[in-house]
Amino acid sequence: MKCVFCGGKIEFRNMTFIYDENGNYIFIENVPTEICTQCGEKTYSPGVADEIIRLARKETTPVRMADVPVFDYAAQATL
């Protein structure tokens, strides 16, 4: 299978999908993903995309909660 954007090789991997809505983040682990080894483009089957939407709408209970440190590059960069 080839990437529709660059023609690179597609690999199937389980990845973490990160969803952000107005600063509220949701991490969905072990999502079946098709990823291009050349350009990094990620795609999901229609069924997987539907399930991601269902989980992002919080229609189920998360398996765990996590505290995540947040840094502001613009405020803290020393370049």
N, C-alpha and C positions, 0 to 999 in steps of 0.2 A: 504494500500500500504506500502511496506517495502523498506528500503534503500538497494541498490544493493551492498554497500560497507560493512555495519555493521549489516544490518538486523533491524535497528531501525525504529521507526514510522515516516512516511512522513506527513508533514503538508503543506498546501498551504497558502502562504502569499504573499503580495505585498512587495517587497524589493527595495532598491536602488542598482543599478548595477554601479560599478565604473570601468571605463576603462582608462588605462594609456598607451599611446604610446609615448615613448621618453620624458616623463615628461609633456606631454599635457594630462590633465585629462578631462574626460567627466563623468558626473553623470546622470544616467537615473533613474528617480524616478518611483515608482509604477509598477515595473516589476513583473508580475505573476511568482512566484518561488515555486518550490517544494523543501522543506528543511527538512533534517533529524533532529529530535529532540534529537537524541543521539550523532551523530558525527558532525553535522552542514554542511554536504555536501549539496551543492545547485545544482539543475538541472533545466533545462528549456525545454519546449516543442520545437519541431523543428520550429514552427511558431514564437514563442517568440524569439528564437535564431536568426532567420532571421531578425526580426524587430530590435533587439539589434544591429546587424551588420549594418543595414541600418542607424540607428540613429548615430552609432559610425563613420560612413563615412560622417556624417554631410550633409545628403541628405534632411534635413529639418531644419527649424529655431528653436532654443531652446526657451523654454517658458520663461526662465529668465537666467541671468548670476549671478555668485557668486564669491566673493573674498574669498579665503581659506587660512588661516594661515598655514605655513609650518615650521616644526621643524626638526632639524637634531639630532637624538638621539646620534650618535657617537660624535658629536661636543659639545653637551650640557648636556649629562648625568653626574650626580654628584655622581654616585655609586662608 
